Amino acid sequence: MSRARVTSQDVAEHAGVSQSAVSRVFTPGASVSKKMATRVRASAEALGYRPNVLARSLITGQSRIIGLVVSYLDNQFYPEALERLSRGLQAEGYHVLMFMSQDGENLDEVIQEILDYQVDGIVMASVAMSDDLAARCEAAGKPVVLFNRGQGDSRLSQVTAANRAGGAKVADHLVAAGHKRIAQITGWQGAMTGQDRAAGFRERLAELGADLVGEIDGFFSRDGASDAARALLDGPRPDAIFVGNDVMEIAVMAAQRFVIGL
């Protein structure tokens, strides 16, 4: 037989406090003394009480859940960054609910599911997320933050690297090292991240008077980068290749070892 569910009123009676005091103790950010919190939590532990988060969200209109959209976790950068994001949100009383977008193929369904969960905000780390889908989330009253990517909509907050400046610095380095025949394997050119890195590299090479002897889209994938590297190495070979991210770089290095034994 199942046990009767312990309520906040049961905890209040056990601790000798009001029910509203119990509610404050289990409400993130609410004002409550340390002595009161210790007393209430001890009673909750003794009775086996757990607050009903879903019921509270219906009353407050806040789920304290942040929806996180990602396409893939192959790049080791993402697991580490997302772990820190989750810890930071938990410290503020929020929890993360992750949604996988399957390389952008099911984004409409993902966004609808996120909105169905009544999340308080959305972090989009999917490079394939389109402007209109992000705008739909904003129109539904959900704050949107773009992570490690950008978009043309200036209303949306973005947390990303200085991709164009980074590409330019790589160009400076390669030219200063004396390389003459320089090529690049870009990140996916359907994403602003890939576009900006490639453009910064390309523009700086032109400013330095260096030639870009080849450019192929690697699509931010191992297979795409490997195919691009083989194509570049199959003809007159460049003496330096700028690769759009670490995941592709590993594939390019493997292709070099196979084709020319480096």
Secondary structure as UniProt FT lines:
FT   HELIX           8..15
FT   HELIX           19..25
FT   TURN            28..29
FT   HELIX           34..47
FT   HELIX           53..60
FT   STRAND          65..70
FT   HELIX           77..91
FT   TURN            92..93
FT   STRAND          95..100
FT   TURN            102..106
FT   HELIX           107..116
FT   TURN            117..118
FT   STRAND          121..124
FT   TURN            127..128
FT   HELIX           131..139
FT   TURN            140..141
FT   STRAND          144..147
FT   TURN            154..155
FT   STRAND          157..159
FT   HELIX           163..176
FT   TURN            177..178
FT   STRAND          181..186
FT   TURN            189..190
FT   HELIX           192..207
FT   TURN            208..209
FT   STRAND          211..217
FT   TURN            219..220
FT   HELIX           222..234
FT   STRAND          240..243
FT   HELIX           246..260
//
